[in-house]
Amino acid sequence: MWAMLAVSIQMLSGPNVWVVTNEGTFESAQACEAALSEAVPRTLSEDLRLAWEAGELKYVCLKVRGTEPAPN
C-alpha cells in the first residue's frame, strides 16, 4: 500500500510531514504517482501552491509499512 505525503522543512522547527488523507491510499507506486501528478498543483490552496512553486513544499509517495515490528 502507498500513501501521498507532503513534506517541508523549516530551519528552526525541523521537518513538517503530513499524509494527504483526502487522496486515500494506493495499491502501487505508479497509481500514487499518477494521483500525485493529477492533484498537484491543481488542488492546492494559494499558499500551498506558492510554497510548491518555490520548492519549499514537496509531495512524495511513500510505501506504507506493515504492522509487524522492524528488524533491529
Secondary structure, DSSP 8 states (H G I E B T S, - for coil): -EEEEEEEEETTTEEEEEE-GGG-EESSHHHHHHHHHHHTTTT--HHHHHHHHTTS-EEEEEE---SS----
